[in-house]
Amino acid sequence: MNMKRNKYIGMIILAGIIGLYACKKEKDFLRDNVTPTGVGFVPVCTNGLVDMATGKSLGTSTSSASVYAAGAAFNTELQFFSEGPIKEINLYNTVGANARAKAGTWPYQKAFSDRKKLDTLLVPYTVPAVASNTVIKLEYEILNQNSLNVIRTVYVKVQ
């Protein structure tokens, strides 16, 4: 009798666990991370931007600008995905009070990382020879063929 009762209790518990999993809402990565528009989707890039050689995070404001010597070069990795086809990746810089200028363009080439499950691109930058304490705004743009984009902004300061 006790065995039979324990068997029924076990079955009830198992049914309850199965019921909980059946009601669990699955996460939809695309729905939770992309923004649909009338012409398609905006690309997504959210990784922290760092100097790949040192692992140093790049400053996200003028007051936290990363310090580099004039002529120093570094690479920053962009990790991104897009529902729509990507046209190109652009890097813009604004040196001090000067106008924004395009520092480089890279046509999209598939570079899917199986480990990260995202496309990746190393973007090189060389700090220009300008006056000490000049702040440089860097804008990394991922541009879709539908003209929608995402821009990631960091700041460096010349030592």
C-alpha positions as CSV (number, residue, x, y, z in Angstrom):
1,M,0.0,0.0,0.0
2,N,2.8,2.4,0.9
3,M,4.7,1.6,-2.3
4,K,1.5,2.3,-4.3
5,R,1.0,5.6,-2.6
6,N,4.7,6.7,-3.1
7,K,4.3,5.8,-6.8
8,Y,1.3,8.1,-7.1
9,I,3.0,10.9,-5.2
10,G,6.1,10.5,-7.5
11,M,3.9,10.7,-10.6
12,I,2.1,13.8,-9.3
13,I,5.4,15.5,-8.6
14,L,6.7,14.5,-12.1
15,A,3.5,15.8,-13.7
16,G,3.9,19.1,-11.8
17,I,7.5,19.5,-13.0
18,I,6.6,18.8,-16.6
19,G,3.7,21.3,-16.3
20,L,6.1,24.0,-15.0
21,Y,8.5,23.5,-18.0
22,A,5.5,23.5,-20.4
23,C,4.5,26.9,-19.1
24,K,8.0,28.4,-19.1
25,K,8.2,31.2,-21.7
26,E,11.2,30.7,-24.0
27,K,13.5,33.6,-24.6
28,D,13.5,34.9,-28.1
29,F,17.0,36.4,-28.7
30,L,16.0,38.3,-31.9
31,R,12.8,39.7,-30.5
32,D,14.6,40.8,-27.4
33,N,17.6,42.4,-29.1
34,V,16.6,43.8,-32.5
35,T,14.4,46.8,-33.4
36,P,12.1,46.3,-36.4
37,T,11.4,49.4,-38.5
38,G,9.4,49.9,-41.7
39,V,12.5,49.2,-43.8
40,G,14.1,46.3,-41.9
41,F,16.1,45.8,-38.7
42,V,18.8,47.9,-37.1
43,P,22.1,45.9,-36.5
44,V,23.1,45.0,-33.0
45,C,26.5,45.6,-31.4
46,T,26.8,45.6,-27.6
47,N,30.2,44.3,-26.6
48,G,32.5,46.4,-24.6
49,L,35.0,48.2,-26.8
50,V,38.6,47.5,-25.7
51,D,42.1,47.8,-27.0
52,M,42.7,44.2,-28.0
53,A,46.4,44.2,-27.3
54,T,46.1,45.4,-23.7
55,G,42.5,44.5,-22.8
56,K,42.0,48.1,-21.6
57,S,38.4,49.4,-22.0
58,L,38.1,52.5,-24.2
59,G,36.5,55.5,-22.5
60,T,32.8,56.1,-23.0
61,S,32.9,59.8,-22.2
62,T,35.3,62.7,-22.7
63,S,36.1,62.6,-18.9
64,S,37.0,58.9,-19.1
65,A,38.9,59.1,-22.4
66,S,41.6,56.4,-22.7
67,V,45.1,57.9,-22.9
68,Y,47.4,57.1,-25.8
69,A,50.6,58.6,-27.2
70,A,50.4,60.3,-30.6
71,G,51.2,57.6,-33.2
72,A,50.0,54.8,-31.0
73,A,48.0,52.1,-32.9
74,F,45.4,49.8,-31.5
75,N,42.7,47.4,-32.7
76,T,39.1,47.3,-31.4
77,E,36.9,44.3,-31.9
78,L,33.3,44.8,-32.9
79,Q,31.0,41.9,-32.2
80,F,27.7,42.3,-34.1
81,F,24.7,40.7,-35.9
82,S,22.0,41.9,-38.1
83,E,18.8,40.5,-39.5
84,G,19.4,42.4,-42.7
85,P,22.4,42.3,-44.9
86,I,25.3,44.5,-43.7
87,K,26.8,46.9,-46.3
88,E,30.0,48.1,-44.5
89,I,31.6,49.1,-41.3
90,N,32.9,52.7,-41.0
91,L,35.1,54.4,-38.4
92,Y,34.7,58.2,-37.9
93,N,36.9,60.4,-35.8
94,T,36.4,63.9,-34.4
95,V,39.8,65.3,-33.4
96,G,39.3,68.1,-30.8
97,A,37.0,70.8,-32.2
98,N,37.6,69.7,-35.8
99,A,34.8,68.3,-38.0
100,R,33.9,64.7,-38.0
101,A,35.9,62.8,-40.6
102,K,35.8,59.2,-42.0
103,A,38.9,57.4,-40.8
104,G,38.2,54.1,-42.5
105,T,35.7,51.9,-44.3
106,W,35.6,48.1,-44.4
107,P,33.2,46.3,-46.7
108,Y,31.2,43.6,-45.0
109,Q,32.8,40.2,-45.1
110,K,31.3,37.2,-43.3
111,A,33.4,36.7,-40.1
112,F,31.1,34.6,-38.0
113,S,32.7,33.3,-34.7
114,D,31.3,29.9,-33.7
115,R,32.5,30.6,-30.1
116,K,30.8,34.0,-29.8
117,K,27.9,33.2,-32.2
118,L,28.4,36.7,-33.8
119,D,30.2,38.3,-36.6
120,T,33.5,39.9,-35.5
121,L,35.8,42.5,-37.0
122,L,39.0,44.0,-35.7
123,V,39.1,47.7,-36.5
124,P,42.5,49.4,-36.5
125,Y,43.1,53.0,-35.4
126,T,46.3,55.1,-35.2
127,V,46.2,58.1,-32.9
128,P,47.1,61.2,-34.9
129,A,50.0,63.5,-34.0
130,V,48.1,66.4,-32.4
131,A,48.5,68.5,-29.3
132,S,48.8,66.9,-25.9
133,N,45.4,66.5,-24.0
134,T,43.4,66.6,-27.3
135,V,40.3,64.4,-27.0
136,I,39.4,62.3,-30.0
137,K,35.9,60.9,-30.4
138,L,35.8,57.6,-32.3
139,E,32.5,56.4,-33.8
140,Y,32.3,52.8,-35.0
141,E,29.3,52.5,-37.4
142,I,27.8,49.2,-38.6
143,L,25.7,50.1,-41.7
144,N,23.1,47.8,-43.2
145,Q,22.2,47.8,-46.9
146,N,18.8,49.3,-45.9
147,S,20.7,52.4,-44.5
148,L,19.9,51.5,-40.9
149,N,22.9,51.6,-38.6
150,V,24.3,51.3,-35.1
151,I,27.0,53.6,-33.9
152,R,29.3,52.8,-30.9
153,T,31.2,55.8,-29.5
154,V,34.4,55.9,-27.5
155,Y,37.0,58.6,-26.6
156,V,40.7,58.6,-26.5
157,K,43.0,61.4,-25.3
158,V,46.5,62.2,-26.7
159,Q,49.2,62.1,-24.0
